[in-house]
Amino acid sequence: LGLDVTRHGQVEHKDRAMPYFKQELLVESDERKGLDAKEYQYALANILRITRNAIDEAHQAHQLDALLSPWDGPSWCTDWVNGDAFAGNSYYWPAAIAGYPHVTVPMGFVHGLPVGLHFIGRAWTEGPLLSLAYAYEQASGERKAPEFKTSVGS
């Protein structure tokens, strides 16, 4: 496609290379201060503290081996105008921010589309978390090989 990115993040031939989605967010992020900026370091420290405390406190208060949360809904089609259309809300993001282990396994289907179940652990609990997720996956029998259908109705 001849992607030539200029010094300012503009792409030559963008009408052919990116007719639907541009790179505005990439350009905006490039214009921000670096990762060493005081504001970034302050925000990073706060969000790490908040997410880690929330996960650790929930595990400790209820003597849990893992936090479980359903995925936010079945897979969606990407809209050529608006992009992704999230179907709901789920609890995987605190683990991602905290840097804590997280695994999602198949939980079932909604109108033929897969939905998952999140398992979230505390720091350094990858082994036990994977064991729990695997045990659930085997017991539920919900994992099915993907089918590559030509349309939603087929």
TILUMVO-538929 format. One line per field, with one value per atom (N, C-alpha, C, CB): residue number from 1; x, y, z; atom name. Coordinates in Angstrom, 2 decimals. Glycine has a CB too. Example, Ala and Ser with C-alpha at 12.3 -4.5 7.8 and 13.67 -1.06 7.14 Angstrom:
n <- c(1_1_1_1_2_2_2_2)
X <- c(13.19_12.30_13.20_11.31_12.85_13.67_12.90_14.08)
Y <- c(-5.69_-4.50_-3.30_-4.47_-2.25_-1.06_0.03_-0.60)
Z <- c(7.80_7.80_7.80_9.05_7.08_7.14_7.87_5.72)
atom <- c(N_CA_C_CB_N_CA_C_CB)
END
This chain:
n <- c(1_1_1_1_2_2_2_2_3_3_3_3_4_4_4_4_5_5_5_5_6_6_6_6_7_7_7_7_8_8_8_8_9_9_9_9_10_10_10_10_11_11_11_11_12_12_12_12_13_13_13_13_14_14_14_14_15_15_15_15_16_16_16_16_17_17_17_17_18_18_18_18_19_19_19_19_20_20_20_20_21_21_21_21_22_22_22_22_23_23_23_23_24_24_24_24_25_25_25_25_26_26_26_26_27_27_27_27_28_28_28_28_29_29_29_29_30_30_30_30_31_31_31_31_32_32_32_32_33_33_33_33_34_34_34_34_35_35_35_35_36_36_36_36_37_37_37_37_38_38_38_38_39_39_39_39_40_40_40_40_41_41_41_41_42_42_42_42_43_43_43_43_44_44_44_44_45_45_45_45_46_46_46_46_47_47_47_47_48_48_48_48_49_49_49_49_50_50_50_50_51_51_51_51_52_52_52_52_53_53_53_53_54_54_54_54_55_55_55_55_56_56_56_56_57_57_57_57_58_58_58_58_59_59_59_59_60_60_60_60_61_61_61_61_62_62_62_62_63_63_63_63_64_64_64_64_65_65_65_65_66_66_66_66_67_67_67_67_68_68_68_68_69_69_69_69_70_70_70_70_71_71_71_71_72_72_72_72_73_73_73_73_74_74_74_74_75_75_75_75_76_76_76_76_77_77_77_77_78_78_78_78_79_79_79_79_80_80_80_80_81_81_81_81_82_82_82_82_83_83_83_83_84_84_84_84_85_85_85_85_86_86_86_86_87_87_87_87_88_88_88_88_89_89_89_89_90_90_90_90_91_91_91_91_92_92_92_92_93_93_93_93_94_94_94_94_95_95_95_95_96_96_96_96_97_97_97_97_98_98_98_98_99_99_99_99_100_100_100_100_101_101_101_101_102_102_102_102_103_103_103_103_104_104_104_104_105_105_105_105_106_106_106_106_107_107_107_107_108_108_108_108_109_109_109_109_110_110_110_110_111_111_111_111_112_112_112_112_113_113_113_113_114_114_114_114_115_115_115_115_116_116_116_116_117_117_117_117_118_118_118_118_119_119_119_119_120_120_120_120_121_121_121_121_122_122_122_122_123_123_123_123_124_124_124_124_125_125_125_125_126_126_126_126_127_127_127_127_128_128_128_128_129_129_129_129_130_130_130_130_131_131_131_131_132_132_132_132_133_133_133_133_134_134_134_134_135_135_135_135_136_136_136_136_137_137_137_137_138_138_138_138_139_139_139_139_140_140_140_140_141_141_141_141_142_142_142_142_143_143_143_143_144_144_144_144_145_145_145_145_146_146_146_146_147_147_147_147_148_148_148_148_149_149_149_149_150_150_150_150_151_151_151_151_152_152_152_152_153_153_153_153_154_154_154_154)
X <- c(0.80_0.00_0.84_-0.91_2.12_2.99_2.85_2.71_2.87_2.76_4.07_2.36_4.06_5.23_4.82_5.78_5.29_4.94_5.92_4.93_5.37_6.23_6.64_5.52_7.52_8.03_6.92_9.02_5.83_4.76_3.61_4.24_3.87_2.86_1.83_2.17_1.98_1.04_1.44_0.98_0.47_0.73_0.43_-0.10_1.43_1.19_0.35_2.53_-0.47_-1.37_-2.40_-0.56_-2.76_-3.67_-5.06_-3.77_-5.46_-6.78_-6.87_-7.09_-5.77_-5.74_-5.38_-4.75_-4.44_-3.93_-4.87_-2.58_-5.56_-6.42_-7.73_-5.72_-8.57_-9.78_-10.83_-10.36_-10.80_-11.85_-11.40_-12.35_-10.21_-9.73_-8.40_-9.60_-8.27_-7.04_-6.14_-7.37_-5.22_-4.31_-4.24_-2.91_-5.38_-5.43_-4.91_-6.85_-5.29_-4.85_-3.35_-5.56_-2.77_-1.33_-0.64_-0.93_-1.16_-0.58_-0.72_-1.26_-1.90_-2.11_-1.16_-3.57_-1.00_-0.13_1.33_-0.28_1.71_3.08_3.37_3.32_2.32_2.48_2.54_1.35_2.24_2.26_3.69_1.41_3.82_5.12_5.50_5.09_6.75_7.24_6.87_8.72_7.29_7.00_7.72_7.37_8.71_9.41_8.75_10.84_7.70_7.02_6.46_5.88_6.55_6.08_4.59_6.34_3.78_2.34_2.06_1.63_2.80_2.61_3.03_3.41_4.17_4.66_3.71_6.05_3.13_2.16_0.90_1.79_0.36_-0.84_-0.58_-1.31_0.58_0.93_0.99_2.26_1.66_1.77_0.39_2.66_-0.48_-1.82_-2.66_-2.54_-2.65_-3.49_-2.98_-3.55_-1.67_-1.13_-1.56_0.41_-1.45_-1.85_-3.33_-1.54_-4.16_-5.61_-6.02_-6.34_-5.54_-5.96_-5.39_-5.53_-4.14_-3.56_-4.24_-2.06_-4.51_-5.21_-6.61_-5.31_-7.33_-8.69_-8.67_-9.34_-7.78_-7.70_-7.23_-6.75_-6.17_-5.63_-6.65_-4.36_-7.33_-8.31_-9.49_-8.82_-9.98_-11.08_-10.66_-11.55_-9.46_-8.97_-8.84_-7.60_-8.24_-7.97_-9.25_-7.02_-10.13_-11.36_-12.24_-12.12_-12.23_-13.12_-12.37_-13.97_-11.09_-10.23_-10.42_-10.52_-10.22_-10.45_-9.17_-11.05_-9.33_-8.24_-8.20_-8.36_-9.35_-9.44_-10.71_-9.41_-10.68_-11.88_-12.40_-11.60_-13.71_-14.30_-15.25_-15.04_-15.27_-16.14_-16.48_-15.47_-17.76_-18.10_-17.53_-19.63_-17.25_-16.83_-17.97_-16.41_-17.69_-18.69_-19.77_-18.01_-19.79_-20.83_-20.23_-21.54_-21.06_-20.53_-19.70_-21.66_-18.94_-18.13_-19.02_-17.32_-18.46_-19.21_-18.56_-19.31_-19.33_-18.79_-18.21_-19.89_-17.13_-16.55_-17.35_-15.06_-17.81_-18.59_-17.61_-19.52_-17.78_-16.85_-16.88_-17.17_-17.92_-18.02_-17.55_-19.47_-18.05_-17.79_-16.73_-19.04_-16.23_-15.22_-15.85_-14.23_-15.17_-15.66_-16.88_-14.57_-17.81_-19.03_-19.07_-20.32_-18.50_-18.45_-19.86_-17.63_-20.09_-21.43_-21.79_-21.57_-20.88_-21.20_-19.97_-21.75_-19.88_-18.78_-18.29_-19.22_-17.02_-16.47_-15.29_-16.06_-14.72_-13.77_-12.34_-14.19_-11.98_-10.62_-9.60_-10.59_-10.02_-9.09_-8.29_-9.83_-8.81_-7.95_-6.73_-8.74_-6.90_-5.77_-4.75_-6.25_-5.21_-4.30_-3.51_-5.07_-4.18_-3.51_-2.54_-4.53_-2.97_-2.16_-0.96_-3.00_-1.02_0.04_-0.15_1.41_-1.38_-1.70_-2.15_-2.80_-2.02_-2.41_-3.91_-1.97_-4.23_-5.63_-5.71_-6.15_-6.73_-6.96_-8.47_-6.38_-8.83_-10.23_-10.44_-10.68_-11.49_-11.81_-13.24_-11.62_-13.58_-14.94_-15.97_-15.04_-17.08_-18.15_-19.45_-18.38_-19.55_-20.78_-20.94_-21.99_-22.19_-22.48_-23.77_-22.58_-23.83_-25.04_-25.32_-24.88_-26.43_-26.79_-25.64_-27.20_-24.97_-23.88_-22.54_-24.25_-22.49_-21.23_-20.64_-21.44_-19.33_-18.72_-18.67_-17.33_-18.83_-18.62_-17.66_-19.99_-16.92_-15.89_-16.06_-14.55_-15.27_-15.23_-13.80_-15.72_-13.64_-12.33_-11.97_-12.30_-10.72_-10.13_-9.00_-9.61_-9.07_-8.08_-7.43_-8.74_-6.11_-5.38_-4.59_-4.46_-3.98_-3.08_-1.71_-2.99_-0.81_0.54_1.18_1.42_1.85_2.65_1.82_3.67_0.55_-0.29_-0.68_-1.56_0.20_-0.11_-0.41_1.03_0.41_0.22_-1.13_1.30_-1.46_-2.78_-3.93_-2.92_-3.78_-4.84_-5.08_-4.49_-4.00_-4.15_-4.78_-2.79_-4.44_-5.05_-6.55_-4.40_-6.97_-8.40_-9.12_-8.62_-8.55_-9.18_-9.28_-8.39_-8.22_-8.22_-9.28_-6.82_-9.36_-10.35_-11.77_-10.19_-12.02_-13.35_-13.62_-13.46_-12.63_-12.80_-13.12_-11.54_-12.42_-12.64_-14.00_-11.53_-14.39_-15.66_-16.86_-15.69_-16.73_-17.87_-18.16_-17.63_-17.13_-17.31_-17.76_-18.29_-17.57_-18.05_-17.09_-18.33_-15.88_-14.94_-15.29_-13.48_-15.52_-15.83_-14.84_-17.31_-14.43_-13.56_-14.29_-13.12_-13.60_-14.27_-14.75_-13.34_-15.86_-16.40_-16.25_-17.91_-15.80_-15.62_-16.80_-14.26_-17.86_-19.11_-19.02_-20.32_-19.79_-19.77_-20.65_-20.22_-21.60_-22.44_-22.94_-23.63_-23.51_-24.01_-25.16_-24.44_-25.97_-27.15_-26.89_-28.12_-25.67_-25.42_-25.04_-24.33)
Y <- c(-1.20_0.00_1.26_0.00_1.13_2.30_3.21_3.08_2.66_3.48_4.19_2.63_5.49_6.30_7.29_7.03_7.07_7.95_9.11_7.19_10.31_11.49_11.76_12.73_12.74_13.08_13.46_14.21_14.00_14.47_13.47_15.81_12.21_11.18_11.12_11.38_11.93_11.89_10.77_13.24_10.12_9.02_9.46_7.78_9.32_9.58_8.43_9.73_8.69_7.69_7.21_6.50_8.07_7.64_7.30_8.71_7.87_7.55_6.08_8.45_5.53_4.11_3.22_3.88_3.68_2.85_2.78_3.36_3.88_3.94_4.63_4.66_4.03_4.72_4.84_4.01_3.99_3.99_4.55_2.59_4.16_4.60_5.30_3.42_6.41_7.20_6.92_8.73_7.79_7.57_8.81_7.22_9.45_10.65_10.40_11.18_9.27_8.99_8.80_7.75_8.19_8.02_9.38_7.12_10.24_11.57_12.36_12.32_12.31_13.03_12.52_12.89_11.22_10.67_11.05_9.14_11.14_11.52_12.97_11.33_13.79_15.20_15.43_16.01_14.43_14.58_14.53_13.48_14.88_14.78_13.31_15.45_13.03_11.65_10.92_11.64_9.67_8.83_9.29_7.40_10.16_10.68_11.92_10.99_12.41_13.62_13.41_14.02_14.43_14.35_13.99_15.69_14.57_14.29_12.83_15.18_12.29_10.88_9.97_10.52_10.24_9.42_9.45_9.89_10.61_10.76_9.94_12.25_10.06_9.32_7.82_9.77_7.40_5.99_5.42_5.78_6.11_5.64_5.52_6.60_6.50_6.47_5.32_7.78_5.14_4.08_2.70_4.22_2.54_1.25_0.98_1.23_1.98_1.82_1.48_3.10_2.22_2.02_0.63_3.08_0.22_-1.08_-2.24_-1.21_-2.15_-3.23_-3.36_-3.00_-2.22_-2.26_-2.86_-0.86_-2.48_-3.00_-4.52_-2.35_-5.01_-6.46_-7.18_-6.79_-6.68_-7.31_-7.31_-6.60_-6.19_-6.09_-7.04_-4.66_-7.16_-8.08_-9.53_-7.93_-9.89_-11.25_-11.51_-11.47_-10.57_-10.76_-10.74_-9.68_-9.80_-9.67_-10.89_-8.46_-11.55_-12.69_-14.00_-12.45_-13.99_-15.18_-15.91_-16.14_-15.18_-15.71_-16.23_-14.63_-17.20_-17.65_-16.88_-19.15_-16.36_-15.59_-14.76_-16.51_-13.65_-12.88_-13.35_-11.32_-13.53_-13.95_-12.87_-15.29_-12.70_-11.72_-12.18_-10.32_-12.06_-12.39_-11.35_-12.50_-11.79_-10.86_-9.91_-11.62_-8.79_-7.73_-8.00_-6.48_-9.14_-9.47_-10.22_-8.20_-10.65_-11.38_-10.48_-12.02_-11.10_-10.35_-9.46_-11.31_-8.39_-7.43_-7.26_-6.07_-6.75_-6.40_-4.99_-6.48_-4.77_-3.43_-2.59_-3.47_-1.46_-0.53_0.35_0.34_0.41_1.17_2.67_0.93_3.15_4.57_4.86_5.06_4.07_4.36_3.48_4.23_2.49_1.60_0.53_2.40_0.16_-0.90_-0.45_-1.36_-1.37_-1.10_-2.08_-1.23_-1.69_-2.57_-2.88_-1.94_-4.14_-4.61_-4.47_-6.03_-4.05_-3.95_-3.55_-5.26_-4.07_-3.71_-4.97_-2.63_-5.08_-6.20_-5.73_-7.35_-6.64_-6.28_-6.70_-6.89_-6.89_-7.32_-6.19_-7.91_-4.96_-3.84_-3.54_-2.62_-3.71_-3.45_-4.38_-3.59_-5.63_-6.56_-6.11_-7.99_-5.67_-5.21_-3.99_-4.87_-3.06_-1.86_-2.21_-0.82_-3.07_-3.44_-4.29_-4.17_-4.94_-5.87_-7.22_-5.30_-7.51_-8.76_-9.82_-8.52_-11.09_-12.16_-12.17_-13.51_-12.51_-12.55_-13.54_-11.13_-14.36_-15.27_-15.33_-16.70_-15.44_-15.56_-16.91_-14.39_-17.61_-18.90_-18.86_-20.07_-19.73_-19.76_-20.08_-20.78_-19.33_-19.52_-19.95_-18.23_-19.75_-20.10_-19.27_-19.92_-19.22_-18.52_-17.73_-19.50_-16.58_-15.77_-15.58_-14.39_-16.14_-16.08_-16.57_-14.65_-17.62_-18.21_-17.51_-18.22_-16.42_-15.70_-16.03_-14.17_-16.24_-16.67_-15.57_-17.18_-15.98_-15.10_-15.81_-14.75_-15.04_-15.62_-15.27_-15.17_-15.94_-15.72_-15.35_-16.97_-14.21_-13.74_-14.34_-12.21_-14.74_-15.15_-14.16_-16.66_-13.48_-12.47_-12.84_-11.06_-12.86_-13.22_-12.07_-14.38_-12.33_-11.35_-11.50_-11.53_-10.60_-10.64_-12.00_-9.52_-12.50_-13.74_-15.00_-13.62_-14.99_-16.19_-16.80_-15.83_-16.67_-17.18_-18.68_-16.89_-19.46_-20.92_-21.34_-21.57_-20.95_-21.32_-20.77_-20.85_-19.57_-18.97_-19.79_-17.52_-20.18_-21.01_-22.35_-21.23_-22.91_-24.18_-24.04_-24.68_-22.96_-22.72_-22.54_-21.49_-21.73_-21.47_-22.76_-20.39_-23.54_-24.80_-25.76_-25.45_-25.84_-26.73_-26.31_-26.72_-25.01_-24.52_-24.88_-23.00_-24.61_-24.86_-26.34_-24.45_-27.22_-28.66_-29.08_-29.47_-28.56_-28.94_-28.37_-28.46_-27.17_-26.53_-27.13_-25.04_-27.58_-28.11_-27.07_-29.22_-25.80_-24.74_-24.38_-23.52_-24.86_-24.52_-25.29_-24.82_-24.55_-25.14_-24.58_-24.85_-25.40_-24.91_-23.83_-26.08_-22.80_-21.71_-22.16_-20.51_-21.59_-21.81_-20.49_-22.30_-20.54_-19.33_-19.20_-19.35_-18.61_-18.47_-17.28_-18.30_-17.33_-16.24_-15.07_-16.75_-15.31_-14.22_-14.60_-13.94_-13.63_-13.87_-14.85_-12.57_-14.81_-15.66_-17.09_-15.05_-17.39_-18.74_-19.73_-18.70)
Z <- c(0.00_0.00_0.00_1.18_0.13_0.08_1.29_-1.15_2.49_3.69_3.97_4.90_3.84_4.15_5.23_2.88_6.45_7.55_7.58_8.91_7.57_7.62_9.06_7.02_9.23_10.56_11.53_10.44_11.07_11.94_12.03_11.46_11.72_11.87_10.76_13.14_9.74_8.64_7.68_7.91_7.13_6.22_4.79_6.59_3.95_2.55_2.00_1.76_1.07_0.48_1.50_-0.06_2.45_3.51_2.98_4.56_1.88_1.33_0.92_0.14_0.45_0.09_1.27_-1.04_2.10_3.19_4.39_3.63_4.67_5.84_5.50_7.00_4.66_4.24_5.33_3.06_6.35_7.37_8.71_7.57_9.16_10.45_10.28_11.43_10.89_10.77_11.97_10.68_12.23_13.35_14.25_12.84_14.46_15.28_16.69_15.33_17.28_18.65_18.73_19.19_17.72_17.67_17.57_16.49_16.72_16.56_17.86_15.39_18.50_19.76_20.85_20.22_20.95_21.99_21.72_22.06_20.47_20.13_20.52_18.63_20.58_20.93_22.44_20.33_23.23_24.70_25.22_25.38_26.50_27.16_27.27_28.56_27.49_27.55_28.83_27.40_28.91_30.06_31.32_29.76_31.18_32.34_32.92_31.96_32.28_32.75_34.15_31.78_34.97_36.35_36.42_37.07_35.53_35.53_35.24_34.51_34.27_33.92_35.08_32.65_35.66_36.77_37.96_37.20_38.24_39.32_39.02_39.53_37.81_37.42_37.43_36.04_36.95_36.93_38.34_36.22_39.25_40.63_41.27_41.46_41.01_41.60_41.06_41.33_39.74_39.16_39.54_37.63_39.66_40.12_41.56_40.01_42.41_43.81_43.92_44.61_43.21_43.29_42.80_42.47_41.63_41.08_41.89_39.61_42.31_43.10_44.46_43.30_45.10_46.39_46.25_47.00_45.21_45.01_44.84_43.77_44.03_43.81_45.06_42.64_45.69_46.90_48.04_47.34_48.23_49.31_49.10_49.44_47.87_47.59_47.86_46.12_47.41_47.65_49.16_46.95_49.85_51.27_52.11_51.77_51.86_52.65_52.56_52.21_51.41_51.20_51.06_49.97_51.34_51.26_49.93_52.44_48.85_47.50_46.87_46.62_46.00_45.16_43.85_44.89_43.45_42.20_42.22_40.96_41.51_41.23_39.88_41.23_39.76_38.49_37.99_38.64_36.69_36.09_34.68_36.07_34.30_32.91_31.97_32.72_30.75_29.70_29.43_28.39_28.79_28.65_27.61_28.30_27.02_26.06_24.89_25.57_23.97_22.83_21.92_22.03_21.06_20.10_19.26_19.20_18.78_17.99_16.62_18.73_15.73_14.42_14.51_13.31_13.81_13.77_12.80_13.37_13.28_12.50_11.70_13.40_10.40_9.55_9.83_8.09_10.48_10.79_12.21_10.59_13.18_14.59_15.24_15.36_14.55_15.13_15.99_15.95_17.07_17.94_18.74_18.88_18.92_19.69_20.85_18.80_21.98_23.14_23.61_24.28_23.99_24.31_25.79_23.91_26.63_28.05_28.84_28.58_30.04_30.93_31.64_31.95_31.81_32.56_33.39_31.61_34.15_35.19_34.88_36.49_33.64_33.31_33.40_31.93_33.19_33.06_34.32_32.66_35.55_36.70_36.74_38.00_36.35_36.31_35.29_36.00_34.14_33.10_33.58_31.81_34.22_34.72_35.83_35.21_36.76_37.92_37.54_38.94_36.38_36.00_36.68_36.35_37.06_37.75_36.74_38.82_37.12_36.18_35.93_36.72_34.70_34.26_33.10_33.84_33.10_32.00_31.74_32.30_30.47_30.09_29.41_29.17_29.82_29.21_28.69_30.23_27.75_27.21_28.30_26.09_28.27_29.25_28.57_30.05_27.29_26.59_25.34_27.51_24.86_23.63_23.77_22.45_23.11_23.04_21.56_23.79_21.10_19.68_18.81_19.28_19.24_18.47_18.61_17.06_19.37_19.56_20.92_19.42_21.01_22.26_23.31_22.00_24.57_25.72_26.66_26.44_27.44_28.28_29.74_27.83_30.57_32.00_32.38_32.79_33.06_33.49_34.84_33.57_34.99_36.26_36.55_36.22_37.69_38.04_39.36_38.13_39.38_40.59_41.15_40.31_42.30_42.90_42.25_44.46_42.59_42.03_42.28_42.65_41.27_41.33_41.57_42.42_41.14_41.33_39.99_42.12_39.00_37.66_37.66_36.72_38.34_38.35_38.88_39.17_40.12_40.64_39.81_42.06_39.27_38.47_37.19_38.11_36.53_35.33_35.67_34.67_36.81_37.24_37.44_38.53_38.08_38.29_36.95_39.18_36.08_34.78_33.96_34.01_33.99_33.25_33.82_33.30_35.14_35.77_35.38_37.32_35.40_34.99_33.53_35.19_32.67_31.24_30.98_30.46_31.67_31.48_32.03_32.16_33.19_33.81_33.05_35.26_32.50_31.84_30.47_31.69_29.78_28.44_27.43_28.47_27.72_26.84_25.72_27.64_25.76_24.71_23.43_25.14_22.38_21.08_20.06_20.64_19.13_18.07_17.28_17.13_16.89_16.16_14.79_16.01_14.40_13.05_12.30_13.08_11.11_10.32_9.36_9.55_9.89_9.14_8.19_10.10_7.15_6.17_6.58_4.82_7.50_8.00_9.38_7.03_10.07_11.42_11.39_12.07_10.36_10.28_9.83_9.38_9.38_8.84_9.91_7.79)
atom <- c(N_CA_C_CB_N_CA_C_CB_N_CA_C_CB_N_CA_C_CB_N_CA_C_CB_N_CA_C_CB_N_CA_C_CB_N_CA_C_CB_N_CA_C_CB_N_CA_C_CB_N_CA_C_CB_N_CA_C_CB_N_CA_C_CB_N_CA_C_CB_N_CA_C_CB_N_CA_C_CB_N_CA_C_CB_N_CA_C_CB_N_CA_C_CB_N_CA_C_CB_N_CA_C_CB_N_CA_C_CB_N_CA_C_CB_N_CA_C_CB_N_CA_C_CB_N_CA_C_CB_N_CA_C_CB_N_CA_C_CB_N_CA_C_CB_N_CA_C_CB_N_CA_C_CB_N_CA_C_CB_N_CA_C_CB_N_CA_C_CB_N_CA_C_CB_N_CA_C_CB_N_CA_C_CB_N_CA_C_CB_N_CA_C_CB_N_CA_C_CB_N_CA_C_CB_N_CA_C_CB_N_CA_C_CB_N_CA_C_CB_N_CA_C_CB_N_CA_C_CB_N_CA_C_CB_N_CA_C_CB_N_CA_C_CB_N_CA_C_CB_N_CA_C_CB_N_CA_C_CB_N_CA_C_CB_N_CA_C_CB_N_CA_C_CB_N_CA_C_CB_N_CA_C_CB_N_CA_C_CB_N_CA_C_CB_N_CA_C_CB_N_CA_C_CB_N_CA_C_CB_N_CA_C_CB_N_CA_C_CB_N_CA_C_CB_N_CA_C_CB_N_CA_C_CB_N_CA_C_CB_N_CA_C_CB_N_CA_C_CB_N_CA_C_CB_N_CA_C_CB_N_CA_C_CB_N_CA_C_CB_N_CA_C_CB_N_CA_C_CB_N_CA_C_CB_N_CA_C_CB_N_CA_C_CB_N_CA_C_CB_N_CA_C_CB_N_CA_C_CB_N_CA_C_CB_N_CA_C_CB_N_CA_C_CB_N_CA_C_CB_N_CA_C_CB_N_CA_C_CB_N_CA_C_CB_N_CA_C_CB_N_CA_C_CB_N_CA_C_CB_N_CA_C_CB_N_CA_C_CB_N_CA_C_CB_N_CA_C_CB_N_CA_C_CB_N_CA_C_CB_N_CA_C_CB_N_CA_C_CB_N_CA_C_CB_N_CA_C_CB_N_CA_C_CB_N_CA_C_CB_N_CA_C_CB_N_CA_C_CB_N_CA_C_CB_N_CA_C_CB_N_CA_C_CB_N_CA_C_CB_N_CA_C_CB_N_CA_C_CB_N_CA_C_CB_N_CA_C_CB_N_CA_C_CB_N_CA_C_CB_N_CA_C_CB_N_CA_C_CB_N_CA_C_CB_N_CA_C_CB_N_CA_C_CB_N_CA_C_CB_N_CA_C_CB_N_CA_C_CB_N_CA_C_CB_N_CA_C_CB_N_CA_C_CB_N_CA_C_CB_N_CA_C_CB_N_CA_C_CB_N_CA_C_CB_N_CA_C_CB_N_CA_C_CB_N_CA_C_CB_N_CA_C_CB_N_CA_C_CB_N_CA_C_CB_N_CA_C_CB_N_CA_C_CB_N_CA_C_CB_N_CA_C_CB_N_CA_C_CB_N_CA_C_CB_N_CA_C_CB_N_CA_C_CB_N_CA_C_CB_N_CA_C_CB_N_CA_C_CB_N_CA_C_CB_N_CA_C_CB_N_CA_C_CB_N_CA_C_CB_N_CA_C_CB_N_CA_C_CB)
END
